[in-house]
Amino acid sequence: MFVIQAENRSELQDYLAQNNIQTLIHYPIPPHKQEAYSEYNHLNFPLTEQLHNTVLSLPISPVLSDEEVSKIIITINNF
């Protein structure tokens, strides 16, 4: 995974999708808010919650060509 943070994650993710760059949000729910940890659901961990609202996984793979990597970089910089 190649994870970045973006305050405007949804907009960036939409922009990248419009440019045919797939992204993922691997961990959309903070651990303390997950059903498995229901006894902690009432707690607040602002930093953890901020991270889970801003992280975005970019494509990374040994089979990406230099051109594909450049396209990802240029597209993000243009955003």
C-alpha positions, 0 to 999 in steps of 0.5 A: 500500500502507498498511503497518503493523507488528504484533507479533501479525500473525497474530492481527490478520490473522485478526481483520480477516478475521473482520470482513471486512477483507482484508489482505495480506503483500506480502513474506513472505520477507526478500530474503536468504532468497529463492531468488534470493539463495541465496548469502546464505541463511545470513546473519542480518539480525535487523532485516530478519527482524523487519520481514518477520515483523511487516508487514501491508498494509491496504486502501487505495484511492481508492474506499474510502468514509469508512464503510469507512475508519472501519470499518477504523480502529475494528476495528483499535483494538478489536483 
